[in-house]
Amino acid sequence: MTARDATVNWGILGTGWIASKFAADIALLPDARVVAVGSRTLDRAAEFADRFGIPRRHGSYEALVADPEVDVVYVATPHPFHVTDALLAIEAGKAVLVEKPFTMDADQARRVVGAARARGVFAMEAMWTRFLPHMRRIRELVDGGRLGDVRSMTADHGQWFAKDPEHRLFSPDLGGGALLDLGVYVVSLASFFFGAPTQVVAMSEPTFTGVDAQTAVLLRHTGGRLAALLATLETRSATWVSINGVEARIEIGGPFYAPAPFRLVTRDGKVEEFDLPHLGHGLLYEAAEVGRCLRQGLRESPIMPLDETVQILEVLDEIRRQIGLRYPWEDAPSS
Ligand SMILES: NC(=O)c1ccc[n+]([C@@H]2O[C@H](COP(=O)([O-])OP(=O)(O)OC[C@H]3O[C@@H](n4cnc5c(N)ncnc54)[C@H](OP(=O)(O)O)[C@@H]3O)[C@@H](O)[C@H]2O)c1
């Protein structure tokens, strides 16, 4: 796909919860369509394809990435499989949008980024929050100096999940735990506004399966900026953000990671409310950015650059080191 006005043809890899939200959102974009879906079984691919009116269905991920009709593959499997699924698509010459977290750790991310660059294909982490209308407006306000010197941020992402050992969020084999699923949002948010941290301090409590139930993180950034972050899968927290500048703060009353209203509160208490319109679940904005990049011949997005994705995973690696969170394959004896 090279023409500037061409329609982007998506292939969806995996047929779970987020894949269905993504398929529904792509239908809202005028210049994109889902042309194919791939599943580990043909039955599930067919069921998904019928549900969303997708013309081509494949009973393996290999067949999906080999489909000549597909321009870009959306990787929507649990995080431990992102590295192999993304590499599969890249090696087939496809652009990739990979669900968050991009991979389980920074080493895996470097492999995917290296392969995409070597093959000359587009790749991006699906950190959808960055592309949402409210977050782009907040970024404009911060960059435009409305907050003055920004000194700190607090952010939390908490969801309640029933304690089911089979559920992806609790399963060590499926890369479960609060940090990688929910903490990635708040670490990425701090990175978006403050860049890479210079110091990381973390503490955590495990859940009954051994992965982290809740993890709190303090980050120090250049210029003495601080971020206080929390991720939990034990409680539905406020999912609230405050970005604090010397002239004003921005409050996102939650859920900050999805389309949400927000307010700017000046130091002397004047309040300006913002409530921007949005379409669908909100995933179409990241998909639109992929389309924009492909049409312009870009191999990565300036809004979610690949080096920053690697840097965010380095921070998550350091947090995991401090809280002792390891996954089964990391302790498996090498053969
Ligand atoms: N952006 C967001 O808001 C958001 C929200 C939720 C999740 N996510 C991310 O999206 C990814 C998928 O999450 P999800 O909640 O959609 O998961 P899910 O509902 O469990 O679906 C995952 C899909 O991956 C495929 N898969 C491949 N190997 C698997 C295995 N060994 N076990 C289970 N499934 C396997 C399955 O599709 P087939 O059976 O068809 O092959 C399955 O339907 C995660 O990395 C997560 O962090 C993002």
The ligand as a Tripos MOL2 file, in Angstrom:
@<TRIPOS>MOLECULE
LIG
   48    52     1     0     0
SMALL
NO_CHARGES

@<TRIPOS>ATOM
      1 N1         -5.7470   -1.5060   23.9290 N.am      1 LIG1
      2 C1         -6.5610   -1.9660   24.8620 C.2       1 LIG1
      3 O1         -7.4420   -1.2870   25.3840 O.2       1 LIG1
      4 C2         -6.4370   -3.3910   25.2760 C.ar      1 LIG1
      5 C3         -7.4590   -3.9740   26.0060 C.ar      1 LIG1
      6 C4         -7.3700   -5.3210   26.3000 C.ar      1 LIG1
      7 C5         -6.2430   -6.0380   25.9350 C.ar      1 LIG1
      8 N2         -5.2330   -5.4210   25.2590 N.ar      1 LIG1
      9 C6         -4.0330   -6.1810   24.8740 C.3       1 LIG1
     10 O2         -4.3970   -7.0560   23.8240 O.3       1 LIG1
     11 C7         -3.7840   -8.3400   23.9960 C.3       1 LIG1
     12 C8         -4.9020   -9.3810   24.0020 C.3       1 LIG1
     13 O3         -5.7680   -9.1340   25.0890 O.3       1 LIG1
     14 P1         -7.3090   -9.6620   25.0990 P.3       1 LIG1
     15 O4         -7.8830   -9.1590   26.3730 O.co2     1 LIG1
     16 O5         -7.9670   -9.3620   23.8290 O.co2     1 LIG1
     17 O6         -7.0410  -11.2190   25.2490 O.3       1 LIG1
     18 P2         -8.0240  -12.4470   24.9370 P.3       1 LIG1
     19 O7         -9.4510  -11.9880   24.9440 O.co2     1 LIG1
     20 O8         -7.6200  -13.5400   25.8370 O.co2     1 LIG1
     21 O9         -7.6660  -12.8310   23.4260 O.3       1 LIG1
     22 C9         -6.3870  -13.2100   23.0410 C.3       1 LIG1
     23 C10        -6.4530  -13.9630   21.7020 C.3       1 LIG1
     24 O10        -5.1300  -14.3500   21.3940 O.3       1 LIG1
     25 C11        -5.1350  -15.6010   20.7370 C.3       1 LIG1
     26 N3         -4.1840  -16.5050   21.4000 N.ar      1 LIG1
     27 C12        -3.0630  -17.0020   20.8420 C.ar      1 LIG1
     28 N4         -2.4300  -17.8180   21.6730 N.ar      1 LIG1
     29 C13        -3.1540  -17.8600   22.8090 C.ar      1 LIG1
     30 C14        -3.0180  -18.5800   24.0260 C.ar      1 LIG1
     31 N5         -2.0040  -19.4270   24.2580 N.pl3     1 LIG1
     32 N6         -3.9550  -18.3970   24.9690 N.ar      1 LIG1
     33 C15        -4.9690  -17.5570   24.7680 C.ar      1 LIG1
     34 N7         -5.1650  -16.8700   23.6150 N.ar      1 LIG1
     35 C16        -4.2600  -17.0300   22.6370 C.ar      1 LIG1
     36 C17        -6.5690  -16.1350   20.7830 C.3       1 LIG1
     37 O11        -7.1140  -16.0070   19.4740 O.3       1 LIG1
     38 P3         -7.3130  -17.2930   18.5450 P.3       1 LIG1
     39 O12        -7.8370  -18.3610   19.4450 O.co2     1 LIG1
     40 O13        -8.3010  -16.8220   17.5610 O.co2     1 LIG1
     41 O14        -6.0020  -17.6460   17.9270 O.co2     1 LIG1
     42 C18        -7.2880  -15.2100   21.7500 C.3       1 LIG1
     43 O15        -8.6160  -15.0010   21.3910 O.3       1 LIG1
     44 C19        -2.9780   -8.2510   25.2800 C.3       1 LIG1
     45 O16        -1.6110   -8.0570   24.9890 O.3       1 LIG1
     46 C20        -3.5250   -7.0430   26.0080 C.3       1 LIG1
     47 O17        -2.5610   -6.3260   26.7610 O.3       1 LIG1
     48 C21        -5.3260   -4.1230   24.9110 C.ar      1 LIG1
@<TRIPOS>BOND
     1     1     2 1
     2     2     3 2
     3     2     4 1
     4     4     5 ar
     5     4    48 ar
     6     5     6 ar
     7     6     7 ar
     8     7     8 ar
     9     8     9 1
    10     8    48 ar
    11     9    10 1
    12     9    46 1
    13    10    11 1
    14    11    12 1
    15    11    44 1
    16    12    13 1
    17    13    14 1
    18    14    15 2
    19    14    16 1
    20    14    17 1
    21    17    18 1
    22    18    19 2
    23    18    20 1
    24    18    21 1
    25    21    22 1
    26    22    23 1
    27    23    24 1
    28    23    42 1
    29    24    25 1
    30    25    26 1
    31    25    36 1
    32    26    27 ar
    33    26    35 ar
    34    27    28 ar
    35    28    29 ar
    36    29    30 ar
    37    29    35 ar
    38    30    31 1
    39    30    32 ar
    40    32    33 ar
    41    33    34 ar
    42    34    35 ar
    43    36    37 1
    44    36    42 1
    45    37    38 1
    46    38    39 2
    47    38    40 1
    48    38    41 1
    49    42    43 1
    50    44    45 1
    51    44    46 1
    52    46    47 1
@<TRIPOS>SUBSTRUCTURE
     1 LIG1         1 GROUP 0 **** ****
